[in-house]
Amino acid sequence: MNQHDQQESDLPTRLASPARRALLEAGYLRLEQFTQLSEADILRLHGMGPKAVDQLRRALADRGLSFAERKKSQAKDEG
């Protein structure tokens, strides 16, 4: 992660490196971005696992935020 990313990112500092890289490469730097994504969306990224998603969930909750609910189109596509 470069200095610019560190200044703009508010991702949890304890995220494992593979998870952090996966998020940054996908363009996710701010917790607020995850309010538009479901946990399933994040888990699809290579390098993300349940522990990292839990860390994000807790960080969001600390700010009164949460992941988006699963979208109807996702349920239809996967069902």
N, C-alpha and C positions, 0 to 999 in steps of 0.2 A: 504494500500500500504506500502510495506516495504522500507527501506532506499535504497536498491539496485535498486528497481523500480524507485524511485524518481531520482536517479542519471542517469539512462539510459533513462528515459522517457522524451519526449519533447511534450507530449500532452498538450493541453490548460489547464491552471491551474483552469479555471472557469468551467470546465466540472462538471456536477452533479455527485455525488458519484455513483449512479446506472450505469450511462454511463461509467464512468471511470473503474468501476469494470468489466463491460461487455467487454470492450476493453482489459484490462489487462488479464482477464481470457482466452480470445481468442488469447492472445499472441501479441497483438498490443501495442507497446511501442513507436514507432517512427512515426512521420508524414510521412516520406518517404514510409512507408509500405502502406499507403492509396492510393498511386499512382497506385497500382496494383489492387485496389478494387473499385467497383462502390458504389455510395451512397446506392443503393438498397441492396448490400451485407452487408453494415454496419447496415442498418435499420433492417435486419433480426436478429440481436443479441438482446437477451432479455436485456432490460434496455436502449436501444438506441431509441431516438426519434428525431423528426425533429429539435428541438432546438440544440441538441448535434451535429447532422450532420452539421447544419449551423455553429456551432462553429469550427468544424473541417475544413469545407470548407474555412472559413475565415483564419484560421491558415495556411492552405495549400497555399492559395492565397498570404499571406504575404511573403511566401518563393518562390513564382513563381511556385508553384506546383498545381495540381488539382487531383481530384478523376479520376480513369480510366473511360473511356466511358463504357457503358453497353456492355457486351460481346455478340457476336452473339449467342453463345450457350445458354445464359440466355434468350434471346429474343425468341429463338426457343422453349425452355423448357416451358416458361410461356405463349406462344402465341398459 
